[in-house]
Amino acid sequence: MANLTLLFLTLTLCVASTVQRQLVLEDINGKQNLEKDQNIVHYQPEQVHLAFGESVLDIVVTWNTRDNTNESLCEYGIDSITEQSAKAAQGPTAFVDGGAQKATQYIHRVTLPKLQANTTYRYHCGSQLGWSAIYWFHTALNHSNWSPSLAIYGDMGVVNAASLPALQRETQLGMYDAILHVGDFAYDMCNENGEVGDEFMRQVETIAAYVPYMVCVGNHEEKYNFSHYVNRFSMPGGTDNLFYSFNLGPVHFIGFSTEVYYFTQYGIKPIVMQYDWLERDLIEATKPENRAQRPWIITYGHRPMYCSNDNGDDCANHETVVRKGLPGLNFFGLEPLFYKYGVDVELWAHEHCYERMWPMYNYTVYNGSLTEPYVNPGAPVHIISGAAGNHEGREPFFKEMPPWSAFHSQDFGYLRLKAHNASHLYFEQVSDDKGGVIIDSFWVIKEQHGPYTP
């Protein structure tokens, strides 16, 4: 009877998701027809989102308009939005979707430079043809001696975005200093001539217009050589948003693309360029003076090195491409690189689940001790949090879980991180299925940071 009940609930959710998806598409098509009939113009800013610039005290504001306003302006200030203004030197950039309609929109990017630390700013963006609503954000501290809080998740779609309401509410309550979205947006941003991507960016505006929304690319962004991902976001580093890093509190964060290993039809050069950049970034981050300031190194990429999901994905294979490198050659594998430079935590998504691993390298567990596995661990800690919700549903696990898997759940939800100080990180996974209950929590504690000893 329990199995029949579970089957009925699963079928019900699948039907509901399909109906919701169809309603979204019908709404999109209806709007397109109305605008075509009435020749409506769009100068109003929409899809407003923030990102860190080349410094955490440089904030990049990005937004879209459907028609060309010929200028991109932001007005901002502490007491009044008229205190300061910034303008993009080149104005908006036209972005043409690769679909049949070749739909065009205009991407606006304006940097608010050299902001005061630990300060709340109000801002709006637009042009003389139309302005956004007024938003706010609170700047970070420009040193390592503070404790940032982040929400982390991947694989959130327009349909069944289970984590979205809680994330919207918690962002508005000021709970987060930044967001990490670890790949796979909208499902898919290119669909319906880009309208699905537009709808997704409108939905996350309640989050992304208030805190830096830092992203990495996933497999669902591949269409048209990742053009929607490259054009819609504004990460630092000048690498088409594919790999970059930033410092926040005691943590050096590194975002990168796992997709260069899988979509090799675009060439091998992106793999080589990224690997070279990663090593240079890690060399810089691990210089004694830099690691003394920011001892924690946390990476995030979409497809995991390890997982225990029974779905045929690469992370369930022993020779995972991201981990080992190009098949047959073992060139450019990231696991030995991250191990060599003492990366502390590796964040992943792609699998629509949550999974926490024991500290691990090359399928060998290196717990700190039997009773305190995450105290001075001998290898990086891998965490998958790809369950923010989409129409594809949940991932199954193996019936017999591997010994390196510490905790797993199919619940929709998202991860929270608080980087308390140079020695303590705190993680907790929130379940949307259980109404915000914390289903897993743990501390990673390190008295010293640096390369691991085999």
C-alpha positions in Angstrom: 0.0 0.0 0.0 2.9 2.4 0.9 4.5 1.8 -2.5 1.2 2.4 -4.3 0.7 5.6 -2.4 4.2 6.8 -3.3 3.6 5.9 -6.9 0.3 7.9 -6.9 2.0 10.9 -5.4 4.9 10.8 -7.9 2.4 10.6 -10.8 0.4 13.4 -9.4 3.5 15.6 -9.1 4.6 14.8 -12.7 1.1 15.7 -14.0 1.1 18.9 -12.0 4.6 19.8 -13.3 3.6 19.2 -16.9 0.4 21.3 -16.5 2.4 24.1 -14.9 5.0 24.0 -17.7 2.2 24.1 -20.4 0.6 27.1 -18.7 3.9 29.0 -18.6 4.4 28.4 -22.3 0.9 29.4 -23.2 1.3 32.6 -21.2 4.6 33.3 -23.1 3.0 32.7 -26.5 0.0 34.9 -25.6 2.2 37.8 -24.6 4.2 37.4 -27.9 1.0 37.5 -30.0 -0.3 40.6 -28.1 2.9 42.5 -28.5 3.1 41.6 -32.2 -0.5 42.8 -32.8 -0.1 46.1 -31.0 3.6 46.9 -31.8 4.5 47.5 -28.2 7.9 48.9 -27.4 9.9 48.0 -24.3 12.2 50.5 -22.8 11.5 49.5 -19.2 14.4 47.7 -17.4 13.7 44.2 -16.3 15.6 41.1 -15.0 17.8 43.3 -12.8 20.6 41.4 -11.1 23.9 42.1 -9.3 27.4 40.6 -9.3 30.7 41.3 -7.7 33.1 43.2 -10.0 36.8 43.0 -9.9 36.5 43.8 -6.2 33.7 43.0 -3.8 33.3 46.8 -3.4 32.6 47.1 -7.1 29.1 46.0 -7.9 28.0 45.3 -11.4 24.3 45.9 -12.2 22.9 44.0 -15.2 19.5 44.3 -16.7 17.6 43.9 -20.0 15.3 45.9 -22.2 13.6 44.6 -25.3 14.3 47.7 -27.3 17.4 49.8 -27.6 17.5 52.8 -25.2 21.0 53.8 -26.4 22.2 54.4 -22.9 22.6 52.5 -19.6 22.4 54.5 -16.4 22.4 53.8 -12.7 21.6 56.3 -10.0 22.5 55.3 -6.4 23.4 56.5 -3.0 23.2 55.9 0.8 20.5 58.4 1.8 19.2 59.2 -1.7 19.5 57.5 -5.1 20.4 60.9 -6.6 23.7 61.1 -4.7 25.8 59.4 -7.4 25.4 58.1 -10.9 27.2 55.7 -13.2 27.0 55.1 -16.9 28.1 52.4 -19.3 30.6 53.9 -21.7 29.3 51.9 -24.7 25.6 51.7 -23.9 23.7 48.4 -24.1 24.8 45.4 -26.1 22.4 43.6 -28.5 21.9 39.9 -27.9 20.3 37.8 -30.6 18.8 34.5 -29.6 19.8 31.6 -31.8 16.2 30.3 -32.2 14.0 30.5 -35.3 12.7 34.0 -34.5 16.2 35.5 -33.8 14.6 37.5 -31.0 16.7 40.5 -30.0 17.1 42.1 -26.6 19.6 44.6 -25.1 21.8 43.8 -22.2 22.9 46.7 -20.0 25.9 46.6 -17.6 26.9 49.3 -15.3 29.6 49.1 -12.6 29.2 51.0 -9.3 32.8 51.4 -8.3 34.7 51.8 -5.0 31.7 51.6 -2.8 31.9 52.0 1.0 32.3 48.8 2.9 29.5 47.5 5.2 27.0 50.0 3.8 23.5 49.9 2.5 22.9 51.5 -0.9 19.7 52.2 -2.7 19.7 52.2 -6.5 17.7 52.1 -9.7 18.7 51.6 -13.3 17.5 52.5 -16.7 17.7 55.4 -19.1 15.8 58.6 -19.9 13.2 56.4 -21.6 12.4 54.4 -18.5 13.6 53.5 -15.0 13.4 50.4 -12.8 11.9 50.3 -9.3 14.3 51.2 -6.4 16.3 48.3 -5.0 18.9 48.1 -2.3 22.0 46.1 -1.4 24.5 45.9 1.5 28.2 45.9 0.7 30.7 43.4 2.0 33.6 44.2 4.2 36.9 44.5 2.3 38.9 42.4 4.6 38.9 38.8 5.9 37.9 39.2 9.5 34.2 38.9 9.2 31.6 36.0 8.6 29.7 36.0 5.3 26.6 33.9 4.8 25.7 32.4 1.4 22.9 30.3 -0.1 24.1 27.7 -2.6 22.1 25.6 -5.0 21.8 24.5 -8.6 19.3 23.1 -11.1 16.4 25.6 -10.6 13.9 25.9 -13.4 11.0 28.2 -14.2 8.6 25.3 -13.5 8.7 23.6 -10.0 11.3 26.1 -8.6 10.7 24.6 -5.2 13.3 26.7 -3.3 12.5 30.0 -4.9 9.9 31.3 -2.4 12.1 30.6 0.6 15.1 32.1 -1.1 13.2 35.2 -2.1 11.9 35.7 1.5 15.3 35.1 3.2 17.1 37.4 0.8 14.6 40.2 1.6 15.2 39.5 5.3 18.9 40.2 4.7 20.1 36.6 5.5 22.7 36.4 2.7 25.7 38.3 1.5 25.8 36.4 -1.8 24.2 33.6 -3.7 26.0 30.8 -5.6 23.9 29.3 -8.4 25.9 26.2 -9.4 24.6 25.8 -13.0 21.4 24.9 -14.8 19.0 27.8 -15.1 15.3 28.0 -16.2 15.3 24.6 -18.2 16.3 26.1 -20.5 17.1 29.8 -21.0 17.1 29.3 -24.8 13.6 27.7 -25.0 10.7 29.5 -26.7 13.1 31.9 -28.4 14.6 32.9 -25.1 11.3 33.7 -23.4 11.9 30.9 -20.8 15.2 32.5 -19.8 13.5 35.9 -19.5 10.8 34.5 -17.2 13.5 32.8 -15.1 15.4 36.0 -14.7 12.3 37.9 -13.7 11.5 35.3 -11.1 15.0 35.5 -9.5 15.0 39.3 -9.6 13.6 39.4 -6.0 16.9 37.7 -5.0 19.4 38.8 -7.5 18.6 42.5 -7.5 19.5 42.6 -3.7 22.6 40.4 -3.4 25.4 39.4 -5.8 24.1 36.4 -7.8 27.3 34.5 -8.6 26.9 31.7 -11.2 28.7 28.9 -13.0 27.6 27.2 -16.2 25.7 23.9 -16.5 24.8 21.5 -19.2 21.4 23.1 -19.8 23.1 26.3 -20.9 24.9 24.6 -23.9 22.6 25.6 -26.7 24.1 28.0 -29.2 27.5 27.7 -27.6 26.3 28.8 -24.2 25.2 32.2 -25.6 22.4 32.8 -23.1 24.7 32.2 -20.2 27.5 34.3 -21.6 25.3 37.2 -22.5 22.9 37.3 -19.5 25.4 37.2 -16.7 28.3 39.5 -15.7 30.9 37.6 -13.7 34.4 39.2 -13.0 37.5 38.1 -14.8 36.7 38.8 -18.5 36.4 35.1 -19.4 32.7 35.0 -20.7 31.6 34.1 -17.1 33.2 30.6 -17.5 35.9 30.8 -14.8 36.7 33.5 -12.2 37.4 33.9 -8.5 36.5 36.4 -5.8 37.4 36.9 -2.1 34.7 37.1 0.5 35.6 37.2 4.2 38.0 34.4 5.0 37.2 32.5 1.8 38.7 32.5 -1.7 35.9 31.3 -4.0 36.6 29.8 -7.4 33.8 29.3 -10.0 34.6 27.2 -13.1 33.1 25.3 -16.0 32.8 21.5 -16.0 31.1 21.7 -19.4 34.3 22.3 -21.3 35.0 18.6 -20.6 31.8 17.4 -22.1 31.0 19.7 -25.1 34.3 19.2 -26.9 32.7 20.1 -30.2 33.6 23.7 -29.3 37.3 22.6 -29.1 39.9 21.6 -26.6 41.2 25.1 -26.2 38.7 26.1 -23.4 39.9 23.1 -21.3 43.5 24.1 -21.7 42.8 27.8 -21.0 40.7 27.1 -17.9 43.1 24.6 -16.5 46.0 27.0 -16.9 44.0 29.8 -15.3 42.9 27.6 -12.4 46.5 26.7 -11.6 47.6 30.3 -11.8 44.7 31.4 -9.6 45.5 28.6 -7.0 49.2 29.5 -7.0 48.3 33.1 -6.2 45.7 32.1 -3.6 48.1 29.8 -1.8 51.0 32.2 -1.5 51.7 32.4 2.3 50.6 36.0 2.6 47.4 35.4 0.8 46.4 32.2 2.5 47.1 33.8 5.9 44.5 36.4 5.0 42.0 34.0 3.4 42.8 30.4 4.4 39.7 28.8 3.0 39.5 27.8 -0.7 36.1 26.8 -2.0 35.5 25.7 -5.6 32.1 25.4 -7.4 31.4 23.7 -10.7 28.3 22.0 -12.1 29.0 18.3 -12.7 30.4 16.5 -9.7 33.5 14.3 -9.5 31.6 11.9 -7.3 28.0 10.9 -6.8 26.0 7.9 -5.7 23.0 8.4 -8.1 21.7 5.4 -10.0 21.0 7.3 -13.3 24.0 6.7 -15.6 25.5 10.1 -15.1 29.3 10.5 -15.4 29.8 11.2 -11.7 28.7 7.6 -10.9 31.5 6.3 -13.1 35.0 5.6 -11.6 36.9 7.6 -14.2 34.9 10.8 -14.1 36.1 13.2 -16.8 36.2 16.2 -14.5 38.1 14.3 -12.0 40.5 12.4 -14.2 40.7 14.5 -17.3 40.3 13.7 -21.0 39.6 10.0 -21.6 42.6 7.9 -22.5 45.0 10.8 -21.8 44.2 11.8 -18.2 45.2 15.3 -19.1 43.7 18.3 -17.3 42.0 16.4 -14.5 40.9 18.7 -11.7 41.1 16.3 -8.7 44.9 16.2 -8.4 45.1 19.9 -9.1 42.7 20.8 -6.3 44.4 18.3 -3.9 47.8 19.7 -4.7 46.9 23.2 -3.7 44.8 22.2 -0.6 41.3 23.1 -1.8 39.1 22.7 1.3 35.5 22.3 0.0 34.2 21.5 -3.5 30.6 22.4 -4.3 28.6 20.7 -7.1 25.1 20.4 -8.5 23.7 18.6 -11.6 22.3 15.7 -9.6 18.8 16.7 -8.4 19.5 15.8 -4.8 21.7 16.6 -1.8 24.7 14.5 -0.9 27.5 15.1 1.5 30.7 13.0 1.2 33.4 12.2 3.7 36.7 13.9 3.0 37.9 12.1 0.0 40.6 11.8 -2.6 40.8 9.2 -5.4 37.9 7.2 -3.8 39.8 7.0 -0.5 38.3 8.5 2.7 40.6 10.7 4.7 38.6 11.6 7.8 40.3 13.8 10.4 39.5 11.1 13.0 36.9 8.4 13.6 34.9 10.6 15.9 35.5 14.0 14.2 35.8 13.3 10.4 35.6 17.0 9.4 38.1 18.3 12.0 41.5 18.7 10.1 40.4 16.4 7.3 43.1 14.9 5.0 41.3 15.7 1.7 38.6 18.0 0.2 35.0 17.8 1.3 32.6 17.3 -1.6 29.0 18.5 -1.4 26.2 18.2 -4.0 23.2 20.6 -3.7 21.3 20.5 -7.0 17.8 20.2 -5.7 16.4 23.7 -6.0 13.6 22.3 -8.2 12.8 21.8 -11.9 10.4 19.9 -14.0 12.8 16.9 -14.4 12.2 15.8 -10.8 14.4 14.0 -8.4 17.4 11.6 -8.8 17.5 8.0 -7.6 20.3 6.7 -5.4 22.0 3.3 -5.5 20.4 0.7 -3.3 23.7 0.1 -1.6 25.4 3.4 -0.9 29.2 3.6 -1.2 31.3 3.9 1.9 32.4 7.5 1.1 28.8 8.9 1.1 28.0 10.4 4.5 24.5 11.7 4.0 22.0 11.9 1.1 18.5 13.1 0.5 16.1 13.4 -2.5 14.3 16.4 -0.9 14.1 19.6 -2.8 16.1 22.3 -1.0 19.3 24.4 -0.9 22.5 24.7 1.1 23.5 27.5 3.5 27.1 28.3 4.3 28.4 30.6 7.1 32.2 31.2 7.0 32.6 32.0 10.7 36.4 32.6 10.7 39.7 31.2 9.6 39.2 27.8 11.2 35.4 27.2 11.1 32.9 26.7 8.3 29.2 25.8 9.0 27.0 24.1 6.4 23.3 23.2 6.6 20.9 21.8 4.0 17.3 23.1 4.0 14.5 20.9 2.9 11.6 22.6 1.0 9.7 19.3 1.2 9.7 19.6 5.0 8.9 23.3 5.1 12.3 24.7 5.8 13.5 22.0 8.2 17.3 21.6 8.4 17.9 18.0 7.3 21.7 18.0 7.6 24.3 20.2 9.2 28.0 20.0 9.9 31.1 22.0 10.7 34.4 21.8 8.8 37.2 22.8 11.2 40.8 23.3 10.2 43.6 24.5 12.4 46.0 24.7 9.4 45.4 25.1 5.7 47.6 24.0 2.8 48.5 21.1 0.6 47.4 17.7 1.7 49.9 15.0 2.7 49.1 11.7 0.9 
